Amino acid sequence: MSDSFLMLASTLALIAVVPLTIYLFFLWLWSRNAPKLMSGVQETLILLLGLSGFLLLSGPLFISTIDSTTRWYLSSDMSQLRDLPRLQARNWSIMAAGYLILLATFIIGCFMARLHHSVILNTRLNDVFAAIDRAFEQHGYTTMRQGICWRFNGCQQRIH
């Protein structure tokens, strides 16, 4: 392997891993403090920023692999070899635009799904359940908890 290929592979690996490293560093910082309440959108944004290197690199890499494999199967006719670079550039541009549209749709869908959620970081699940049980008791509800579901006044509520 040539030095330029190793340099390119190392650079791409750094681009993919550095945002994840920063994300994990901030999780480590937050884990040292008291419980932290944040909105679901904020948590999703931070997670997507942590995965941004993989999201931005893996899609084009996958598209390039599919494109080159397809070209290899379809390029049995050597008479079109002269027009191949122009066709490749156009096809790759269309596929990359499609990937970016799908990625943007996925990100917007994640934000919409997490819009009305809140996340509590740095807590143990049993402590959260005990706090919810105490809150129901303080408001006069008789509850029965089964896993992550509470029954009170004939209704069943799921907390997740």
C-alpha positions as a Python dict, from the first residue, in 0.01 Angstrom:
ca = {
    (1, 'M'): (0, 0, 0),
    (2, 'S'): (118, 346, -76),
    (3, 'D'): (183, 620, 175),
    (4, 'S'): (-90, 840, 28),
    (5, 'F'): (-351, 565, 79),
    (6, 'L'): (-245, 519, 442),
    (7, 'M'): (-258, 895, 497),
    (8, 'L'): (-609, 912, 346),
    (9, 'A'): (-731, 616, 553),
    (10, 'S'): (-588, 768, 872),
    (11, 'T'): (-749, 1105, 800),
    (12, 'L'): (-1089, 947, 734),
    (13, 'A'): (-1062, 744, 1054),
    (14, 'L'): (-984, 1061, 1251),
    (15, 'I'): (-1279, 1243, 1094),
    (16, 'A'): (-1506, 958, 1198),
    (17, 'V'): (-1372, 906, 1551),
    (18, 'V'): (-1306, 1261, 1678),
    (19, 'P'): (-1676, 1365, 1715),
    (20, 'L'): (-1750, 1038, 1894),
    (21, 'T'): (-1456, 1095, 2126),
    (22, 'I'): (-1579, 1445, 2212),
    (23, 'Y'): (-1930, 1306, 2276),
    (24, 'L'): (-1795, 1035, 2509),
    (25, 'F'): (-1578, 1293, 2689),
    (26, 'F'): (-1882, 1510, 2762),
    (27, 'L'): (-2076, 1205, 2882),
    (28, 'W'): (-1791, 1132, 3120),
    (29, 'L'): (-1794, 1492, 3247),
    (30, 'W'): (-2171, 1486, 3300),
    (31, 'S'): (-2155, 1150, 3481),
    (32, 'R'): (-1952, 1309, 3761),
    (33, 'N'): (-2224, 1561, 3847),
    (34, 'A'): (-2573, 1534, 3992),
    (35, 'P'): (-2859, 1408, 3773),
    (36, 'K'): (-2912, 1623, 3466),
    (37, 'L'): (-3247, 1686, 3295),
    (38, 'M'): (-3238, 1766, 2925),
    (39, 'S'): (-3491, 1770, 2645),
    (40, 'G'): (-3515, 1481, 2404),
    (41, 'V'): (-3429, 1708, 2111),
    (42, 'Q'): (-3115, 1831, 2285),
    (43, 'E'): (-3007, 1475, 2367),
    (44, 'T'): (-3074, 1362, 2008),
    (45, 'L'): (-2875, 1657, 1871),
    (46, 'I'): (-2578, 1574, 2092),
    (47, 'L'): (-2594, 1206, 1993),
    (48, 'L'): (-2614, 1291, 1621),
    (49, 'L'): (-2318, 1527, 1656),
    (50, 'G'): (-2126, 1242, 1819),
    (51, 'L'): (-2213, 1010, 1531),
    (52, 'S'): (-2169, 1274, 1261),
    (53, 'G'): (-1832, 1142, 1145),
    (54, 'F'): (-1975, 797, 1084),
    (55, 'L'): (-2295, 930, 928),
    (56, 'L'): (-2111, 1158, 687),
    (57, 'L'): (-1842, 905, 591),
    (58, 'S'): (-2023, 572, 587),
    (59, 'G'): (-2297, 682, 347),
    (60, 'P'): (-2069, 807, 69),
    (61, 'L'): (-1840, 505, 119),
    (62, 'F'): (-2136, 269, 84),
    (63, 'I'): (-2262, 459, -221),
    (64, 'S'): (-1918, 448, -383),
    (65, 'T'): (-1896, 75, -326),
    (66, 'I'): (-2236, 14, -482),
    (67, 'D'): (-2154, 249, -770),
    (68, 'S'): (-1820, 86, -852),
    (69, 'T'): (-1965, -266, -825),
    (70, 'T'): (-2253, -170, -1053),
    (71, 'R'): (-2016, -11, -1303),
    (72, 'W'): (-1802, -323, -1304),
    (73, 'Y'): (-2103, -542, -1388),
    (74, 'L'): (-2244, -303, -1650),
    (75, 'S'): (-1923, -198, -1827),
    (76, 'S'): (-1888, -502, -2046),
    (77, 'D'): (-1940, -280, -2353),
    (78, 'M'): (-1601, -114, -2417),
    (79, 'S'): (-1742, 126, -2678),
    (80, 'Q'): (-1886, 346, -2400),
    (81, 'L'): (-1555, 367, -2214),
    (82, 'R'): (-1491, 722, -2338),
    (83, 'D'): (-1816, 858, -2181),
    (84, 'L'): (-1770, 666, -1856),
    (85, 'P'): (-1617, 947, -1640),
    (86, 'R'): (-1900, 1188, -1723),
    (87, 'L'): (-2165, 924, -1652),
    (88, 'Q'): (-1993, 822, -1330),
    (89, 'A'): (-1983, 1178, -1200),
    (90, 'R'): (-2351, 1232, -1276),
    (91, 'N'): (-2458, 900, -1121),
    (92, 'W'): (-2251, 952, -810),
    (93, 'S'): (-2391, 1303, -766),
    (94, 'I'): (-2747, 1173, -790),
    (95, 'M'): (-2677, 896, -538),
    (96, 'A'): (-2499, 1132, -297),
    (97, 'A'): (-2788, 1380, -315),
    (98, 'G'): (-3031, 1095, -248),
    (99, 'Y'): (-2828, 986, 54),
    (100, 'L'): (-2819, 1339, 195),
    (101, 'I'): (-3195, 1374, 148),
    (102, 'L'): (-3253, 1042, 327),
    (103, 'L'): (-3014, 1144, 605),
    (104, 'A'): (-3189, 1480, 650),
    (105, 'T'): (-3529, 1307, 656),
    (106, 'F'): (-3403, 1060, 916),
    (107, 'I'): (-3263, 1340, 1136),
    (108, 'I'): (-3584, 1543, 1115),
    (109, 'G'): (-3783, 1228, 1200),
    (110, 'C'): (-3561, 1170, 1505),
    (111, 'F'): (-3616, 1527, 1623),
    (112, 'M'): (-3992, 1502, 1573),
    (113, 'A'): (-4008, 1172, 1763),
    (114, 'R'): (-3812, 1317, 2056),
    (115, 'L'): (-3989, 1654, 2063),
    (116, 'H'): (-4207, 1583, 2367),
    (117, 'H'): (-3960, 1369, 2563),
    (118, 'S'): (-3722, 1454, 2842),
    (119, 'V'): (-3415, 1261, 2947),
    (120, 'I'): (-3267, 1234, 3294),
    (121, 'L'): (-2897, 1151, 3288),
    (122, 'N'): (-2689, 1012, 3576),
    (123, 'T'): (-2963, 825, 3758),
    (124, 'R'): (-3029, 467, 3849),
    (125, 'L'): (-3356, 324, 3721),
    (126, 'N'): (-3473, 207, 4065),
    (127, 'D'): (-3422, 558, 4205),
    (128, 'V'): (-3639, 704, 3927),
    (129, 'F'): (-3910, 444, 3990),
    (130, 'A'): (-3906, 520, 4364),
    (131, 'A'): (-3937, 895, 4295),
    (132, 'I'): (-4234, 837, 4061),
    (133, 'D'): (-4401, 613, 4319),
    (134, 'R'): (-4354, 883, 4588),
    (135, 'A'): (-4495, 1150, 4355),
    (136, 'F'): (-4807, 941, 4289),
    (137, 'E'): (-4852, 879, 4664),
    (138, 'Q'): (-4815, 1250, 4744),
    (139, 'H'): (-5093, 1332, 4498),
    (140, 'G'): (-5325, 1071, 4648),
    (141, 'Y'): (-5304, 804, 4375),
    (142, 'T'): (-5294, 441, 4471),
    (143, 'T'): (-5059, 277, 4229),
    (144, 'M'): (-4936, -67, 4141),
    (145, 'R'): (-4618, -88, 3936),
    (146, 'Q'): (-4538, -378, 3704),
    (147, 'G'): (-4202, -325, 3534),
    (148, 'I'): (-4222, 18, 3373),
    (149, 'C'): (-4602, 36, 3381),
    (150, 'W'): (-4809, 192, 3658),
    (151, 'R'): (-5176, 118, 3724),
    (152, 'F'): (-5372, 386, 3902),
    (153, 'N'): (-5746, 463, 3915),
    (154, 'G'): (-5820, 189, 3662),
    (155, 'C'): (-5584, 336, 3399),
    (156, 'Q'): (-5248, 209, 3289),
    (157, 'Q'): (-4965, 451, 3212),
    (158, 'R'): (-4633, 355, 3063),
    (159, 'I'): (-4331, 561, 3159),
    (160, 'H'): (-4025, 522, 2936),
}
